[in-house]
Amino acid sequence: MFRFQFRSSTTLIFSVLVLLSAVTHAHGPTRQKVTESVSINASASDVWAVIGDFDRAHEWLPMVTDSKAEGGNTKGATRTLVLGPGVEIHETLKKHSDETMSYSYKIPVSTHDVNILPVNNYSSTLSVKSDGDGSVVTWKGAFYRGYPNNDPPPELNDEAAVAAVTGVYQAGLAHLKDMIENP
C-alpha cells in the first residue's frame, strides 16, 4: 500500500512539473508598467491649468506637433496626436476629474500602429498633486509589448516598449517643468 501511494505521488508530482514547464514556455507577453514623476515649482492648480484639458496635449508635449480632439473632457472623448506628417496616435479618454486633478486614457487597439509606439493595450493616467509650495506630476502607464506572440523582434519586445514609454514620459515631463518654471 505504501509503495502504491509513493508511485501515485511521484506520478502526480511529475505530471505537475511537466504541466508547469509547458505553461512557462508557452506564455505570451506580460503587462509592463512605467511610472515617471516630476516636481514643479508651481502650484498644482497652475500645472493642472496647463495639462488638465485632454485636448491640449500639443501645447506641452514636445513630440506632438498638433492634436485634433472631440468631446472635451468627457468620458469617451477622443484625440489624435500628430507627431509628424502621417504619424498619428489616437487616444480615448476613460475618466477625467478636475477635483483630483487627474485623467486616464487609452490607445484603442484597433487604431494603433506599433511602429509608432511599440505597445499594445496601452492605458495611462496623468495626475497632479500639491507638494508644499509646488506640485508633483505623475504619469503612469500600463501596456503590453508591441509583438503579442513569443519571440518578438527586438524593436517590439518588452524592453523596447518600456524604453519608448519611459522616453515619452521623461521628455514630456521635463518639457512641462521647463515650460512652467521658465516661461
C-alpha positions in Angstrom: 0.0 0.0 0.0 2.8 2.4 0.9 4.5 1.7 -2.5 1.3 2.5 -4.4 0.9 5.9 -2.7 4.5 6.7 -3.4 4.1 5.9 -7.1 0.9 8.0 -7.3 2.6 10.9 -5.6 5.6 10.6 -7.8 3.4 10.4 -10.9 1.3 13.4 -9.7 4.5 15.5 -9.0 5.9 14.5 -12.3 2.7 15.5 -14.1 2.5 18.8 -12.3 6.2 19.6 -13.2 5.6 18.7 -16.9 2.4 20.9 -17.0 4.2 23.8 -15.3 7.1 23.5 -17.7 4.7 23.6 -20.7 2.9 26.6 -19.3 6.1 28.5 -18.6 7.4 28.0 -22.2 4.0 28.8 -23.8 3.3 32.2 -22.1 3.0 35.3 -24.1 3.8 38.9 -23.1 3.4 40.2 -19.5 1.9 43.5 -18.7 4.6 46.2 -18.3 4.3 49.3 -16.2 6.1 52.7 -16.3 5.7 55.5 -13.7 7.5 58.8 -14.0 7.2 61.9 -11.8 8.5 65.4 -11.8 8.4 68.1 -9.1 7.5 71.5 -10.5 7.9 74.8 -8.7 4.3 75.9 -9.3 1.0 75.3 -7.6 -0.9 72.2 -8.5 -3.8 74.3 -9.9 -1.3 76.2 -12.1 0.1 73.0 -13.5 -3.4 71.5 -14.0 -4.4 74.6 -15.9 -1.7 73.6 -18.5 -2.2 69.8 -18.7 -5.7 69.3 -17.4 -7.5 69.5 -20.7 -7.4 66.3 -22.7 -7.4 68.2 -26.0 -4.4 70.4 -25.3 -1.5 67.8 -25.3 0.1 69.6 -28.2 0.7 72.6 -26.0 3.0 70.8 -23.6 4.2 67.6 -25.2 7.3 68.4 -27.2 6.9 65.5 -29.7 3.3 66.4 -30.5 3.1 69.0 -33.4 -0.7 69.2 -33.4 -3.8 67.5 -31.9 -7.3 67.1 -33.0 -9.9 66.4 -30.4 -13.6 65.8 -30.0 -15.6 65.6 -26.8 -13.6 67.8 -24.4 -13.0 66.3 -21.0 -16.0 63.9 -21.1 -15.6 60.1 -20.9 -15.3 58.7 -24.4 -13.7 61.9 -25.8 -11.1 61.3 -28.5 -7.9 62.9 -29.5 -5.4 62.4 -32.3 -1.9 63.3 -31.5 0.0 64.3 -34.6 3.8 63.6 -34.3 4.6 64.4 -37.9 3.3 64.0 -41.5 1.2 60.8 -41.5 2.3 59.9 -38.0 -0.6 59.9 -35.5 -1.7 58.3 -32.3 -5.4 58.0 -31.4 -6.4 58.1 -27.8 -9.7 57.8 -25.9 -10.5 59.4 -22.5 -11.6 56.9 -19.9 -12.1 59.4 -17.0 -11.3 63.0 -16.1 -11.5 64.8 -12.7 -10.8 68.4 -12.1 -11.3 67.7 -8.3 -8.5 65.1 -8.1 -6.6 66.8 -11.0 -6.2 63.6 -13.0 -7.3 61.9 -16.1 -7.0 58.4 -17.6 -6.9 57.5 -21.3 -6.2 54.5 -23.5 -5.0 53.8 -27.0 -7.7 51.7 -28.8 -6.0 48.6 -30.2 -7.9 48.9 -33.5 -6.4 52.3 -34.2 -2.8 51.8 -33.1 0.3 51.3 -35.2 3.0 49.5 -33.1 5.6 51.0 -35.5 4.9 54.5 -33.9 4.8 53.4 -30.3 5.8 49.7 -29.8 3.0 48.8 -27.4 -0.4 47.1 -27.3 -3.4 47.6 -24.9 -1.9 50.9 -23.6 -3.6 52.8 -20.8 -2.3 55.7 -18.8 -3.1 58.2 -16.0 -1.7 61.7 -15.6 -2.2 63.4 -12.3 -1.1 66.5 -10.3 -0.7 66.7 -6.6 0.3 69.6 -4.3 3.7 69.2 -2.7 4.4 72.1 -0.3 4.6 75.3 -2.3 5.0 73.3 -5.5 3.5 70.2 -7.2 4.3 66.7 -8.4 3.1 65.5 -11.8 2.9 61.7 -12.1 2.4 59.9 -15.4 1.7 56.1 -15.1 1.2 53.7 -17.9 0.4 50.0 -18.3 0.8 48.1 -21.6 1.9 45.0 -23.4 4.8 44.9 -25.8 4.1 45.6 -29.5 4.5 41.9 -30.6 1.9 39.8 -28.9 3.4 36.4 -29.5 6.5 34.6 -28.3 10.0 35.6 -29.6 9.3 39.2 -30.5 11.7 41.1 -32.8 14.0 43.5 -30.8 12.0 46.6 -31.8 8.7 45.2 -30.4 9.9 43.4 -27.3 9.3 44.3 -23.6 12.5 46.3 -23.3 11.6 48.4 -26.5 8.1 49.0 -25.2 9.3 50.1 -21.7 12.1 52.3 -23.2 9.7 54.0 -25.6 7.1 54.8 -23.0 9.7 55.9 -20.5 11.2 58.2 -23.1 7.9 59.8 -23.9 7.1 60.3 -20.2 10.5 61.7 -19.3 10.7 64.1 -22.3 7.1 65.3 -21.7 7.5 65.9 -18.0 10.9 67.6 -18.5 9.4 69.9 -21.1 6.4 70.6 -18.9 8.7 71.5 -16.0 10.8 73.8 -18.1 7.8 75.4 -19.8 6.1 76.3 -16.4 9.2 77.2 -14.5 10.9 79.2 -17.3 8.1 80.9 -19.2 
